[in-house]
Amino acid sequence: MSVALMEIANGLKDGLMNVERTLTRLETRLDMLQDGEIKERHR
């Protein structure tokens, strides 16, 4: 595979990993918000 294609593949892989990390952070925040809502309802 040419160097250019390898660089493109590495860039895409890095981008995908960043998207996965962002998604994980957002899921964590959503879980925290949902937990807070549940606690508010039971007060």
TADA-V45109 format. One record per residue. N is the residue number from 1. RES is the residue in three letters. NEAR is the number of other C-alpha atoms within 12 Angstrom. D_LAST is the distance of its C-alpha to the last C-alpha in Angstrom with 2 decimals. Layout:
n->N res->RES near->NEAR d_last->D_LAST
n->N res->RES near->NEAR d_last->D_LAST
This chain:
n->1 res->MET near->8 d_last->61.45
n->2 res->SER near->8 d_last->62.23
n->3 res->VAL near->9 d_last->60.58
n->4 res->ALA near->10 d_last->59.12
n->5 res->LEU near->11 d_last->57.44
n->6 res->MET near->12 d_last->56.07
n->7 res->GLU near->13 d_last->54.63
n->8 res->ILE near->14 d_last->53.03
n->9 res->ALA near->15 d_last->51.58
n->10 res->ASN near->14 d_last->50.19
n->11 res->GLY near->14 d_last->48.65
n->12 res->LEU near->14 d_last->47.00
n->13 res->LYS near->14 d_last->45.69
n->14 res->ASP near->14 d_last->44.27
n->15 res->GLY near->14 d_last->42.66
n->16 res->LEU near->14 d_last->41.09
n->17 res->MET near->14 d_last->39.75
n->18 res->ASN near->14 d_last->38.19
n->19 res->VAL near->14 d_last->36.56
n->20 res->GLU near->14 d_last->35.19
n->21 res->ARG near->14 d_last->33.76
n->22 res->THR near->14 d_last->32.15
n->23 res->LEU near->14 d_last->30.67
n->24 res->THR near->14 d_last->29.27
n->25 res->ARG near->14 d_last->27.64
n->26 res->LEU near->14 d_last->26.16
n->27 res->GLU near->14 d_last->24.83
n->28 res->THR near->14 d_last->23.20
n->29 res->ARG near->14 d_last->21.60
n->30 res->LEU near->14 d_last->20.41
n->31 res->ASP near->14 d_last->18.88
n->32 res->MET near->14 d_last->17.05
n->33 res->LEU near->14 d_last->15.81
n->34 res->GLN near->14 d_last->14.73
n->35 res->ASP near->14 d_last->12.90
n->36 res->GLY near->14 d_last->11.03
n->37 res->GLU near->13 d_last->10.28
n->38 res->ILE near->12 d_last->9.08
n->39 res->LYS near->11 d_last->6.64
n->40 res->GLU near->10 d_last->5.51
n->41 res->ARG near->9 d_last->5.62
n->42 res->HIS near->8 d_last->3.80
n->43 res->ARG near->7 d_last->0.00
